[in-house]
Amino acid sequence: MRIASVALLMLFAGAPPLAAQIKPPAAKSKKGDLPQFDSDSDAAKKKTAERVVETPEQALERALPTATIWPAESGENAIRAMVARGPEMVPLLQARLKAGTVLERAVAARGLCLLGDKASFEAIQQLLGDSRQRARFAPLLASLRDLDAARATDLALVLLEADQTVLRSAAAALLRDHKSPELLAKLREQLVATKSDAVRLDLFVQLVQWKDRELPALALDHFLGDDGHQLAAHVDQLLSFQEDPAIRGELIRLAQTDRDRKGLHATLAL
């Protein structure tokens, strides 16, 4: 009994007072106090307001390291993100187009096309005369079409007669992607009018690839037995697959009556 009594006394002596065990009630919110979640939101807004706003110049500098790999997809994305700021980027891009590095000028050209700055069309067009941009001729020309479709198409028709093969290829690629009956008619006119054998061959091959239905009759009238051996061979091959009675009949007539180059090539086509 004495041991049990001592144990009970020790247990009660170690327990905290009853008053200390009872937690005080939570303080009631006063009228006008903001809820906790509103306070957190206001704090976040305050921090955001305290951040330094990025200037257009800073946005351009931040974008350039990635943007300069354009026309790669990540470069295109960087340019689009930069020009999303709007017209405030136009003066900066115009300045880079005029005095930037080779890669920066290409970036500026693409950005100005996306922003619809038609006043920069001629300045961007001048990049097509810079051999250092040759790897970007096709995307630059395509960007000009985004800016002004009619002027870019006319420019591509002119570039079909450029001295550089890469420029002619870029022009042909643009026209191929946006071909129309009106465009095919212009190409046929240019095919007949051009003085360059290389350009004539390129135009003929393009029209063959585009399956122009009026090309066989044109080829028969103007290019059968052409002095250019390559073009003459392409014409023979094209006409050999024609089943139109009028074309076949003319080939037979030439083969029987013409003793010059036309008669020889008519025979080859048959």
Backbone as CSV, one residue per row, in Angstrom:
resi,resn,N_x,N_y,N_z,CA_x,CA_y,CA_z,C_x,C_y,C_z
1,MET,0.837,-1.206,0.000,0.000,0.000,0.000,0.863,1.243,0.000
2,ARG,1.941,1.250,0.851,2.792,2.421,0.909,3.463,2.650,-0.445
3,ILE,3.882,1.572,-1.105,4.552,1.704,-2.419,3.609,2.275,-3.449
4,ALA,2.339,1.806,-3.454,1.349,2.297,-4.418,1.056,3.764,-4.215
5,SER,0.978,4.185,-2.904,0.689,5.603,-2.612,1.820,6.498,-3.086
6,VAL,3.065,6.062,-2.853,4.229,6.853,-3.297,4.233,6.993,-4.823
7,ALA,3.901,5.919,-5.532,3.884,5.947,-7.005,2.853,6.934,-7.528
8,LEU,1.683,6.960,-6.884,0.640,7.889,-7.313,1.060,9.327,-7.108
9,LEU,1.727,9.587,-5.937,2.196,10.951,-5.665,3.200,11.408,-6.700
10,MET,4.121,10.519,-7.110,5.129,10.873,-8.104,4.483,11.156,-9.476
11,LEU,3.447,10.379,-9.839,2.768,10.562,-11.126,2.100,11.917,-11.207
12,PHE,1.379,12.277,-10.113,0.686,13.575,-10.101,1.652,14.742,-10.035
13,ALA,2.784,14.501,-9.376,3.761,15.585,-9.250,4.376,15.927,-10.602
14,GLY,4.537,14.923,-11.532,5.160,15.157,-12.844,4.195,15.690,-13.887
15,ALA,2.894,15.641,-13.680,1.919,16.093,-14.674,1.841,17.605,-14.685
16,PRO,1.664,18.267,-15.851,1.521,19.722,-15.912,0.203,20.153,-15.301
17,PRO,0.135,21.380,-14.842,-1.114,21.859,-14.252,-2.257,21.739,-15.240
18,LEU,-3.455,21.592,-14.752,-4.640,21.423,-15.601,-4.852,22.620,-16.497
19,ALA,-4.555,23.803,-15.979,-4.765,25.027,-16.758,-3.845,25.064,-17.973
20,ALA,-2.642,24.474,-17.765,-1.682,24.475,-18.874,-2.096,23.514,-19.959
21,GLN,-2.874,22.481,-19.600,-3.301,21.492,-20.591,-4.439,21.994,-21.467
22,ILE,-5.146,22.980,-21.010,-6.295,23.492,-21.756,-5.813,24.582,-22.706
23,LYS,-5.980,24.398,-24.075,-5.534,25.369,-25.059,-6.495,26.545,-25.104
24,PRO,-5.956,27.764,-25.178,-6.845,28.929,-25.253,-7.564,28.942,-26.592
25,PRO,-8.764,29.450,-26.634,-9.507,29.508,-27.908,-8.808,30.415,-28.909
26,ALA,-8.918,30.063,-30.250,-8.287,30.871,-31.312,-8.893,32.252,-31.340
27,ALA,-8.030,33.241,-31.625,-8.500,34.621,-31.650,-9.472,34.801,-32.803
28,LYS,-10.603,35.454,-32.516,-11.599,35.691,-33.546,-11.115,36.793,-34.489
29,SER,-11.366,36.571,-35.813,-10.952,37.587,-36.786,-11.809,38.826,-36.622
30,LYS,-11.153,39.970,-36.730,-11.857,41.231,-36.580,-12.483,41.621,-37.909
31,LYS,-13.488,42.462,-37.830,-14.163,42.940,-39.018,-13.174,43.732,-39.873
32,GLY,-13.114,43.410,-41.153,-12.185,44.114,-42.043,-10.903,43.360,-42.307
33,ASP,-10.603,42.319,-41.493,-9.398,41.518,-41.728,-9.567,40.693,-43.004
34,LEU,-8.474,40.587,-43.802,-8.510,39.775,-45.016,-8.339,38.309,-44.694
35,PRO,-9.038,37.423,-45.388,-8.792,35.978,-45.211,-7.349,35.656,-45.558
36,GLN,-6.874,34.526,-45.025,-5.483,34.158,-45.196,-5.101,34.023,-46.664
37,PHE,-5.997,33.403,-47.496,-5.647,33.191,-48.900,-5.565,34.518,-49.659
38,ASP,-6.371,35.525,-49.259,-6.280,36.833,-49.894,-4.978,37.529,-49.535
39,SER,-4.542,37.331,-48.322,-3.274,37.930,-47.897,-2.112,37.351,-48.692
40,ASP,-2.133,36.036,-48.910,-1.087,35.393,-49.701,-1.082,35.927,-51.132
41,SER,-2.282,36.107,-51.721,-2.383,36.601,-53.077,-1.837,38.019,-53.188
42,ASP,-2.160,38.862,-52.216,-1.663,40.228,-52.233,-0.145,40.265,-52.117
43,ALA,0.415,39.369,-51.321,1.869,39.315,-51.167,2.538,38.914,-52.478
44,ALA,1.913,37.960,-53.183,2.474,37.515,-54.459,2.426,38.643,-55.484
45,LYS,1.308,39.395,-55.496,1.197,40.510,-56.422,2.252,41.570,-56.139
46,LYS,2.487,41.795,-54.860,3.474,42.803,-54.477,4.871,42.402,-54.962
47,LYS,5.196,41.098,-54.829,6.494,40.625,-55.287,6.627,40.764,-56.811
48,THR,5.519,40.451,-57.513,5.542,40.569,-58.970,5.761,42.010,-59.392
49,ALA,5.089,42.922,-58.708,5.223,44.336,-59.036,6.636,44.839,-58.785
50,GLU,7.302,44.196,-57.819,8.649,44.636,-57.485,9.692,44.149,-58.489
51,ARG,9.332,43.149,-59.344,10.273,42.645,-60.328,10.562,43.720,-61.377
52,VAL,11.775,43.703,-61.944,12.162,44.664,-62.957,11.553,44.236,-64.295
53,VAL,10.828,45.132,-64.954,10.204,44.840,-66.243,11.286,44.803,-67.324
54,GLU,11.268,43.742,-68.178,12.273,43.578,-69.222,12.020,44.564,-70.350
55,THR,13.038,45.292,-70.754,12.921,46.251,-71.849,12.988,45.524,-73.186
56,PRO,12.537,46.162,-74.268,12.661,45.540,-75.591,14.106,45.195,-75.938
57,GLU,15.042,46.061,-75.569,16.458,45.800,-75.840,16.929,44.533,-75.126
58,GLN,16.495,44.389,-73.862,16.880,43.197,-73.101,16.242,41.940,-73.690
59,ALA,14.998,42.063,-74.138,14.315,40.918,-74.751,15.044,40.472,-76.015
60,LEU,15.508,41.436,-76.805,16.238,41.106,-78.029,17.553,40.410,-77.708
61,GLU,18.301,40.949,-76.767,19.590,40.353,-76.394,19.406,38.962,-75.820
62,ARG,18.342,38.770,-75.066,18.091,37.450,-74.470,17.721,36.426,-75.536
63,ALA,17.018,36.869,-76.571,16.548,35.940,-77.601,17.633,35.570,-78.613
64,LEU,18.582,36.467,-78.849,19.530,36.283,-79.951,20.329,34.977,-79.918
65,PRO,20.855,34.541,-78.766,21.664,33.304,-78.800,20.938,32.109,-79.401
66,THR,19.643,31.999,-79.145,18.867,30.894,-79.730,18.308,31.275,-81.091
67,ALA,17.891,32.521,-81.236,17.264,32.967,-82.480,18.211,32.864,-83.672
68,THR,19.510,33.001,-83.436,20.462,33.010,-84.548,20.678,31.640,-85.187
69,ILE,20.055,30.600,-84.646,20.131,29.301,-85.331,18.947,29.119,-86.286
70,TRP,18.130,30.173,-86.453,17.058,30.139,-87.444,17.660,29.851,-88.820
71,PRO,17.013,29.033,-89.648,15.615,28.603,-89.617,15.319,27.314,-88.849
72,ALA,16.217,26.873,-87.993,15.905,25.717,-87.150,14.679,26.040,-86.286
73,GLU,13.947,25.006,-85.881,12.684,25.206,-85.168,12.850,26.007,-83.878
74,SER,13.904,25.710,-83.116,14.100,26.436,-81.859,14.399,27.902,-82.133
75,GLY,15.114,28.191,-83.223,15.365,29.579,-83.591,14.081,30.287,-83.976
76,GLU,13.239,29.606,-84.751,11.934,30.178,-85.130,11.091,30.460,-83.897
77,ASN,11.088,29.531,-82.946,10.305,29.727,-81.717,10.818,30.919,-80.916
78,ALA,12.144,31.077,-80.846,12.726,32.203,-80.109,12.334,33.536,-80.751
79,ILE,12.338,33.570,-82.086,11.958,34.806,-82.786,10.485,35.115,-82.555
80,ARG,9.642,34.109,-82.639,8.205,34.324,-82.428,7.914,34.808,-81.011
81,ALA,8.629,34.244,-80.035,8.429,34.691,-78.654,8.865,36.147,-78.492
82,MET,9.935,36.522,-79.161,10.432,37.898,-79.064,9.452,38.883,-79.706
83,VAL,8.960,38.570,-80.913,8.086,39.519,-81.612,6.684,39.536,-81.031
84,ALA,6.402,38.612,-80.120,5.094,38.642,-79.448,4.918,39.921,-78.634
85,ARG,6.009,40.623,-78.352,5.933,41.904,-77.653,5.251,42.964,-78.511
86,GLY,5.242,42.755,-79.833,4.523,43.670,-80.701,5.392,44.693,-81.400
87,PRO,4.771,45.773,-81.890,5.457,46.781,-82.715,6.656,47.451,-82.055
88,GLU,6.757,47.381,-80.727,7.892,48.025,-80.061,9.229,47.405,-80.480
89,MET,9.181,46.195,-81.071,10.412,45.539,-81.495,10.862,45.984,-82.901
90,VAL,9.982,46.640,-83.656,10.297,46.987,-85.044,11.547,47.860,-85.171
91,PRO,11.673,48.979,-84.441,12.884,49.811,-84.614,14.177,49.067,-84.285
92,LEU,14.138,48.221,-83.260,15.336,47.473,-82.885,15.721,46.477,-83.972
93,LEU,14.728,45.810,-84.534,15.011,44.838,-85.585,15.460,45.527,-86.872
94,GLN,14.899,46.681,-87.151,15.350,47.439,-88.320,16.818,47.824,-88.182
95,ALA,17.211,48.206,-86.972,18.611,48.574,-86.728,19.529,47.367,-86.905
96,ARG,19.106,46.188,-86.420,19.919,44.972,-86.578,19.975,44.540,-88.036
97,LEU,18.884,44.740,-88.763,18.868,44.391,-90.180,19.880,45.229,-90.949
98,LYS,20.076,46.450,-90.514,20.990,47.355,-91.199,22.443,47.147,-90.786
99,ALA,22.674,46.895,-89.489,24.061,46.913,-88.998,24.436,45.716,-88.135
100,GLY,23.630,44.666,-88.123,23.947,43.509,-87.298,24.914,42.561,-87.987
101,THR,25.240,41.468,-87.309,26.068,40.425,-87.917,25.250,39.690,-88.978
102,VAL,25.892,38.779,-89.701,25.196,38.026,-90.743,23.987,37.292,-90.166
103,LEU,24.186,36.613,-89.030,23.093,35.851,-88.420,22.031,36.768,-87.822
104,GLU,22.469,37.877,-87.218,21.514,38.811,-86.624,20.638,39.459,-87.695
105,ARG,21.197,39.720,-88.854,20.409,40.320,-89.935,19.330,39.345,-90.419
106,ALA,19.662,38.066,-90.463,18.657,37.075,-90.855,17.545,36.996,-89.812
107,VAL,17.914,37.041,-88.533,16.925,37.030,-87.452,16.025,38.257,-87.558
108,ALA,16.636,39.416,-87.771,15.871,40.653,-87.886,14.902,40.592,-89.064
109,ALA,15.358,40.026,-90.178,14.505,39.906,-91.359,13.281,39.046,-91.052
110,ARG,13.509,37.911,-90.408,12.379,37.028,-90.083,11.426,37.710,-89.102
111,GLY,11.984,38.389,-88.114,11.137,39.072,-87.135,10.292,40.162,-87.768
112,LEU,10.877,40.945,-88.652,10.138,42.025,-89.311,9.046,41.473,-90.227
113,CYS,9.312,40.320,-90.857,8.274,39.690,-91.681,7.109,39.233,-90.817
114,LEU,7.406,38.655,-89.665,6.348,38.207,-88.759,5.554,39.388,-88.212
115,LEU,6.213,40.528,-88.049,5.540,41.729,-87.540,4.813,42.494,-88.646
116,GLY,4.973,42.062,-89.895,4.259,42.696,-90.996,4.795,44.059,-91.378
117,ASP,6.097,44.271,-91.214,6.707,45.562,-91.530,7.035,45.630,-93.026
118,LYS,6.046,45.968,-93.846,6.225,45.977,-95.303,7.237,47.012,-95.759
119,ALA,7.487,48.030,-94.936,8.475,49.041,-95.307,9.886,48.456,-95.383
120,SER,10.092,47.299,-94.766,11.429,46.675,-94.757,11.614,45.662,-95.880
121,PHE,10.636,45.546,-96.790,10.702,44.515,-97.834,11.988,44.626,-98.650
122,GLU,12.286,45.820,-99.130,13.466,45.976,-99.990,14.761,45.729,-99.227
123,ALA,14.821,46.163,-97.969,16.027,45.931,-97.163,16.246,44.432,-96.936
124,ILE,15.159,43.698,-96.720,15.269,42.247,-96.537,15.651,41.587,-97.857
125,GLN,15.093,42.082,-98.953,15.405,41.536,-100.274,16.901,41.617,-100.571
126,GLN,17.557,42.646,-100.058,18.988,42.809,-100.302,19.811,41.673,-99.693
127,LEU,19.282,40.996,-98.690,20.004,39.867,-98.100,20.183,38.736,-99.117
128,LEU,19.300,38.677,-100.113,19.402,37.637,-101.137,20.572,37.880,-102.078
129,GLY,21.186,39.036,-101.959,22.382,39.316,-102.739,23.664,39.104,-101.963
130,ASP,23.538,38.644,-100.725,24.695,38.397,-99.849,24.995,36.901,-99.843
131,SER,26.100,36.515,-100.431,26.423,35.086,-100.540,26.576,34.420,-99.177
132,ARG,26.835,35.211,-98.128,26.959,34.633,-96.786,25.624,34.136,-96.262
133,GLN,24.543,34.561,-96.880,23.199,34.133,-96.469,22.689,32.972,-97.325
134,ARG,23.529,32.396,-98.170,23.067,31.414,-99.151,22.335,30.239,-98.497
135,ALA,22.742,29.851,-97.296,22.056,28.733,-96.612,20.651,29.124,-96.183
136,ARG,20.355,30.424,-96.190,19.050,30.910,-95.738,18.253,31.576,-96.866
137,PHE,18.698,31.430,-98.117,17.986,32.065,-99.229,16.531,31.605,-99.303
138,ALA,16.308,30.302,-99.237,14.943,29.775,-99.364,14.038,30.252,-98.224
139,PRO,14.442,30.116,-96.939,13.561,30.611,-95.876,13.396,32.129,-95.884
140,LEU,14.412,32.865,-96.321,14.262,34.321,-96.417,13.220,34.684,-97.471
141,LEU,13.272,33.996,-98.608,12.299,34.261,-99.664,10.889,33.862,-99.213
142,ALA,10.801,32.747,-98.494,9.499,32.324,-97.961,8.974,33.338,-96.942
143,SER,9.873,33.929,-96.151,9.467,34.950,-95.181,8.954,36.195,-95.888
144,LEU,9.603,36.549,-96.995,9.125,37.702,-97.770,7.720,37.454,-98.306
145,ARG,7.421,36.201,-98.634,6.058,35.910,-99.088,5.063,36.069,-97.946
146,ASP,5.476,35.724,-96.719,4.610,35.969,-95.560,4.332,37.461,-95.406
147,LEU,5.313,38.263,-95.774,5.190,39.713,-95.625,4.338,40.317,-96.735
148,ASP,4.606,39.935,-97.982,3.866,40.482,-99.127,3.882,39.429,-100.228
149,ALA,2.797,38.678,-100.354,2.748,37.525,-101.262,2.953,37.933,-102.715
150,ALA,2.306,39.002,-103.146,2.385,39.395,-104.551,3.799,39.838,-104.930
151,ARG,4.413,40.675,-104.109,5.771,41.156,-104.415,6.783,40.013,-104.353
152,ALA,6.597,39.093,-103.402,7.527,37.975,-103.281,7.419,37.034,-104.483
153,THR,6.217,36.842,-104.996,6.040,35.995,-106.173,6.706,36.618,-107.393
154,ASP,6.516,37.923,-107.569,7.181,38.618,-108.684,8.702,38.532,-108.544
155,LEU,9.176,38.669,-107.315,10.616,38.572,-107.074,11.125,37.174,-107.421
156,ALA,10.371,36.148,-107.050,10.776,34.770,-107.344,10.844,34.533,-108.852
157,LEU,9.913,35.109,-109.601,9.939,34.960,-111.056,11.202,35.596,-111.646
158,VAL,11.623,36.710,-111.068,12.864,37.352,-111.512,14.070,36.489,-111.141
159,LEU,14.043,35.940,-109.928,15.176,35.145,-109.442,15.338,33.828,-110.200
160,LEU,14.302,33.406,-110.911,14.436,32.201,-111.730,15.511,32.370,-112.802
161,GLU,15.864,33.611,-113.112,16.899,33.877,-114.105,18.187,34.385,-113.462
162,ALA,18.339,34.156,-112.141,19.552,34.588,-111.441,20.744,33.748,-111.881
163,ASP,21.934,34.302,-111.706,23.155,33.578,-112.076,23.431,32.420,-111.125
164,GLN,23.088,32.604,-109.849,23.380,31.577,-108.850,22.308,30.476,-108.864
165,THR,22.764,29.256,-108.943,21.832,28.125,-108.945,21.025,28.071,-107.660
166,VAL,21.644,28.412,-106.527,20.954,28.325,-105.250,19.794,29.313,-105.190
167,LEU,19.946,30.474,-105.826,18.848,31.445,-105.871,17.721,30.944,-106.766
168,ARG,18.076,30.361,-107.906,17.053,29.816,-108.800,16.292,28.689,-108.107
169,SER,17.014,27.876,-107.330,16.368,26.773,-106.612,15.420,27.301,-105.540
170,ALA,15.841,28.352,-104.836,14.990,28.944,-103.798,13.717,29.516,-104.412
171,ALA,13.879,30.183,-105.557,12.715,30.752,-106.234,11.773,29.654,-106.714
172,ALA,12.334,28.603,-107.294,11.508,27.496,-107.788,10.762,26.817,-106.646
173,ALA,11.421,26.674,-105.490,10.777,26.043,-104.335,9.588,26.866,-103.856
174,LEU,9.755,28.190,-103.824,8.653,29.058,-103.394,7.477,28.960,-104.358
175,LEU,7.762,29.017,-105.643,6.698,28.964,-106.640,6.006,27.604,-106.648
176,ARG,6.776,26.551,-106.444,6.194,25.208,-106.405,5.203,25.068,-105.251
177,ASP,5.543,25.661,-104.118,4.670,25.549,-102.942,3.386,26.351,-103.084
178,HIS,3.355,27.285,-104.043,2.182,28.159,-104.180,1.754,28.272,-105.643
179,LYS,1.884,27.175,-106.386,1.579,27.221,-107.810,0.075,27.398,-108.042
180,SER,-0.240,28.021,-109.161,-1.620,28.279,-109.553,-1.660,28.323,-111.075
181,PRO,-2.840,28.246,-111.695,-2.914,28.334,-113.159,-2.296,29.626,-113.698
182,GLU,-2.497,30.720,-112.983,-1.925,31.996,-113.421,-0.398,31.956,-113.366
183,LEU,0.128,31.337,-112.329,1.576,31.237,-112.190,2.168,30.337,-113.270
184,LEU,1.502,29.240,-113.585,1.977,28.344,-114.645,2.011,29.070,-115.994
185,ALA,1.022,29.917,-116.226,0.999,30.676,-117.478,2.193,31.630,-117.554
186,LYS,2.524,32.272,-116.440,3.680,33.172,-116.413,4.981,32.412,-116.650
187,LEU,5.066,31.205,-116.091,6.279,30.405,-116.274,6.435,29.969,-117.723
188,ARG,5.330,29.639,-118.379,5.412,29.250,-119.797,5.873,30.438,-120.652
189,GLU,5.368,31.617,-120.332,5.806,32.813,-121.059,7.301,33.049,-120.857
190,GLN,7.744,32.866,-119.624,9.158,33.077,-119.323,10.019,32.012,-119.989
191,LEU,9.507,30.801,-120.093,10.231,29.713,-120.748,10.525,30.056,-122.199
192,VAL,9.558,30.626,-122.877,9.732,30.974,-124.288,10.618,32.210,-124.444
193,ALA,10.496,33.161,-123.503,11.166,34.461,-123.669,12.623,34.475,-123.213
194,THR,13.015,33.593,-122.304,14.360,33.686,-121.733,15.448,33.450,-122.778
195,LYS,16.570,34.138,-122.581,17.716,33.997,-123.481,18.774,33.034,-122.926
196,SER,18.577,32.597,-121.687,19.568,31.744,-121.035,19.207,30.277,-121.211
197,ASP,20.154,29.498,-121.735,19.918,28.060,-121.902,19.716,27.366,-120.559
198,ALA,20.499,27.773,-119.541,20.396,27.147,-118.224,19.042,27.439,-117.584
199,VAL,18.595,28.679,-117.713,17.289,29.057,-117.145,16.171,28.333,-117.881
200,ARG,16.283,28.258,-119.214,15.253,27.567,-119.998,15.140,26.105,-119.572
201,LEU,16.274,25.454,-119.372,16.259,24.062,-118.937,15.619,23.925,-117.562
202,ASP,15.987,24.822,-116.636,15.399,24.781,-115.285,13.885,24.951,-115.344
203,LEU,13.434,25.923,-116.128,11.998,26.184,-116.222,11.262,24.993,-116.833
204,PHE,11.855,24.410,-117.850,11.218,23.264,-118.494,11.083,22.107,-117.512
205,VAL,12.155,21.817,-116.783,12.121,20.710,-115.807,11.086,20.987,-114.718
206,GLN,11.016,22.241,-114.280,10.023,22.590,-113.258,8.611,22.338,-113.766
207,LEU,8.321,22.751,-114.972,6.974,22.572,-115.521,6.648,21.099,-115.733
208,VAL,7.654,20.310,-116.094,7.447,18.862,-116.218,7.092,18.275,-114.854
209,GLN,7.846,18.665,-113.838,7.596,18.155,-112.484,6.229,18.578,-111.966
210,TRP,5.782,19.756,-112.380,4.479,20.253,-111.933,3.331,19.734,-112.792
211,LYS,3.686,18.875,-113.801,2.682,18.248,-114.660,1.787,19.275,-115.356
212,ASP,2.423,20.285,-115.927,1.684,21.307,-116.661,1.095,20.695,-117.931
213,ARG,-0.210,20.749,-118.069,-0.888,20.081,-119.181,-0.641,20.758,-120.527
214,GLU,-0.291,22.019,-120.515,-0.080,22.737,-121.768,1.369,22.681,-122.241
215,LEU,2.235,22.096,-121.431,3.654,22.052,-121.782,3.944,21.199,-123.014
216,PRO,3.340,20.011,-123.204,3.685,19.202,-124.383,3.478,19.942,-125.707
217,ALA,2.347,20.622,-125.858,2.089,21.353,-127.101,3.098,22.485,-127.276
218,LEU,3.429,23.157,-126.177,4.417,24.236,-126.230,5.790,23.692,-126.607
219,ALA,6.145,22.549,-126.008,7.442,21.940,-126.299,7.541,21.522,-127.764
220,LEU,6.462,20.979,-128.307,6.449,20.557,-129.709,6.642,21.748,-130.647
221,ASP,6.003,22.858,-130.334,6.069,24.039,-131.199,7.405,24.770,-131.112
222,HIS,8.001,24.823,-129.902,9.155,25.695,-129.698,10.487,24.981,-129.443
223,PHE,10.463,23.764,-128.886,11.722,23.207,-128.381,12.084,21.827,-128.935
224,LEU,11.302,21.283,-129.837,11.660,20.006,-130.442,12.928,20.189,-131.272
225,GLY,13.957,19.390,-130.981,15.224,19.513,-131.681,16.015,20.743,-131.263
226,ASP,15.837,21.202,-130.026,16.537,22.386,-129.532,18.054,22.203,-129.603
227,ASP,18.767,23.311,-129.794,20.231,23.232,-129.875,20.861,22.772,-128.568
228,GLY,20.158,23.028,-127.454,20.656,22.537,-126.171,20.367,21.047,-126.044
229,HIS,21.409,20.248,-125.972,21.223,18.791,-125.999,20.377,18.290,-124.832
230,GLN,20.602,18.879,-123.660,19.838,18.429,-122.491,18.353,18.740,-122.639
231,LEU,18.056,19.967,-123.060,16.653,20.335,-123.251,16.020,19.486,-124.347
232,ALA,16.748,19.267,-125.425,16.211,18.446,-126.518,15.871,17.035,-126.030
233,ALA,16.730,16.478,-125.187,16.476,15.135,-124.650,15.243,15.129,-123.757
234,HIS,15.077,16.177,-122.930,13.885,16.270,-122.066,12.616,16.396,-122.898
235,VAL,12.694,17.154,-123.991,11.526,17.312,-124.859,11.162,15.982,-125.507
236,ASP,12.162,15.269,-126.008,11.902,13.957,-126.621,11.217,13.019,-125.625
237,GLN,11.731,13.004,-124.406,11.161,12.114,-123.394,9.721,12.490,-123.065
238,LEU,9.471,13.805,-122.909,8.105,14.260,-122.589,7.148,13.880,-123.709
239,LEU,7.520,14.122,-124.963,6.620,13.872,-126.083,6.412,12.382,-126.343
240,SER,7.379,11.580,-125.949,7.249,10.132,-126.192,6.116,9.516,-125.373
241,PHE,5.699,10.183,-124.297,4.625,9.646,-123.459,3.257,10.238,-123.796
242,GLN,3.204,11.100,-124.803,1.939,11.758,-125.131,1.079,10.880,-126.035
243,GLU,-0.202,10.800,-125.714,-1.142,10.016,-126.513,-2.154,10.884,-127.237
244,ASP,-2.020,12.193,-127.087,-2.940,13.111,-127.759,-2.803,12.936,-129.278
245,PRO,-3.901,12.682,-129.982,-3.824,12.446,-131.439,-3.190,13.604,-132.199
246,ALA,-3.450,14.835,-131.768,-2.889,15.989,-132.473,-1.369,16.019,-132.353
247,ILE,-0.870,15.723,-131.168,0.580,15.724,-130.957,1.225,14.557,-131.703
248,ARG,0.609,13.384,-131.615,1.162,12.221,-132.316,1.156,12.449,-133.834
249,GLY,0.102,13.035,-134.317,0.006,13.280,-135.756,1.076,14.249,-136.235
250,GLU,1.347,15.309,-135.465,2.373,16.270,-135.838,3.759,15.642,-135.793
251,LEU,4.006,14.774,-134.810,5.289,14.082,-134.735,5.505,13.188,-135.956
252,ILE,4.454,12.498,-136.369,4.546,11.618,-137.550,4.816,12.452,-138.805
253,ARG,4.124,13.587,-138.918,4.325,14.443,-140.099,5.764,14.944,-140.165
254,LEU,6.288,15.404,-139.023,7.653,15.924,-138.984,8.669,14.814,-139.280
255,ALA,8.416,13.633,-138.738,9.340,12.521,-138.959,9.406,12.141,-140.430
256,GLN,8.303,12.320,-141.152,8.247,11.918,-142.564,8.720,13.007,-143.513
257,THR,8.584,14.262,-143.096,8.841,15.354,-144.042,10.050,16.224,-143.715
258,ASP,10.405,16.314,-142.421,11.487,17.212,-142.020,12.813,16.461,-142.035
259,ARG,13.788,16.983,-142.780,15.087,16.337,-142.848,16.120,17.031,-141.971
260,ASP,15.641,17.880,-141.070,16.537,18.605,-140.174,16.395,18.045,-138.760
261,ARG,16.828,18.819,-137.797,16.830,18.348,-136.407,15.432,18.001,-135.909
262,LYS,14.441,18.761,-136.309,13.084,18.489,-135.834,12.617,17.106,-136.276
263,GLY,12.869,16.760,-137.531,12.452,15.452,-138.027,13.156,14.325,-137.285
264,LEU,14.445,14.493,-137.015,15.201,13.486,-136.299,14.640,13.279,-134.880
265,HIS,14.400,14.388,-134.197,13.904,14.282,-132.813,12.451,13.849,-132.767
266,ALA,11.668,14.159,-133.806,10.302,13.643,-133.873,10.323,12.119,-133.974
267,THR,11.257,11.613,-134.760,11.413,10.171,-134.881,11.813,9.553,-133.537
268,LEU,12.728,10.209,-132.850,13.162,9.701,-131.539,11.982,9.698,-130.552
269,ALA,11.156,10.737,-130.590,10.005,10.823,-129.677,8.987,9.737,-129.969
270,LEU,8.847,9.388,-131.251,7.883,8.342,-131.611,8.394,6.966,-131.224
